[in-house]
Amino acid sequence: MTPRISAMPNFRDAGGHRTADGGRVRTRLLYRSDQINGLTGDDLGALAGLGLRFVYDLRTAAERDHEPGERIPGATHVSLDVMADDRKSAPSQLLRLLGNPDAAGELLGEGRAVTMFIESYRSLVRLGSARAAFGRLYAGLADAGSLPALLHCTTGKDRTGWACAALMRLLGVPYDVVLRDFLASNEFILPKYRPHLEAFAARGGEPGLLAPVLSVREEYLAASLEEVRLEFGSMERYFSAGLGIGEDTQRALRDRFVAPPQRHAS
């Protein structure tokens, strides 16, 4: 059973999903979450009990400077700046916008927030920094010595959401299952930011502006998947040509993460 981490409400096991051929993505190998800070003693104990070997942080350098986060004892922490080639990307500006209603209104008003996020999700596939970061991530996950691992960004819904969605699709998890898991971030992350929304409103901001920023939508995931289709034609080609994860490493990921269908004796 996945422990509840009070300081990281979007913490959950990335496995457990059925694949189209009847296999199942193994649990207790890869966890996903929002940023690591404010951990209680119970949180640290629960995380220590998972035996994490690697923690992959997908945030920008500016985000890490603003909220360095806490270290998980025994784990190697790896920073992978997905959006390094696009410093103005919507996901990486969340913390700044929460504290600046004027900037939020200028950037996100009149429906621009959804448009920005759709473009940011396309950038997760296009950007050189994103390809380099995700390539390093999946190469690491293919190595049994790196598991169990934890993957996170600021909210655990955008960069982390795409990283998990792409991996699940490569492993053969059906789209509707991947989408359901992607959208689950809405129920976990929004309560954490309610105090920030109240403070934003107290400073004169319109909380509705931030709804597309603090949530995920199907059109966000669809934008990344469409970009994969347009540029690479398939998820396998995205991994090989886009991320440098060739057939052997793709096979290693499937072998590592997917328990094959059980055969029942007749």
SULMOJO-V444820 format. One line per field, one symbol per residue. psi: psi as a letter, one per 20 degrees, with the letter a starting at -180 (. if undefined). A space follows every 10 residues. Layout:
psi=???
//
This chain:
psi=ppqpohimhj prpiaiqqrh jjappqrkhp qqraqnqkpr ghgggghhii kphqpoojrr hgghhgnhrq qopiqppppn ngkhjnijqg hijghghhjn hghgghhirk jhgggghghh hhhhhgpghg ggghghghhg hiohiiqqqp prbgijhfgh ggggggghhh ijpqghgggg hgihhghhhg hhjghhhghg hhjjqohhhi gihjrqqhhg ghgghhhggg hhhrhghggg hhiknagghg hhgghgippr qpppp.
//
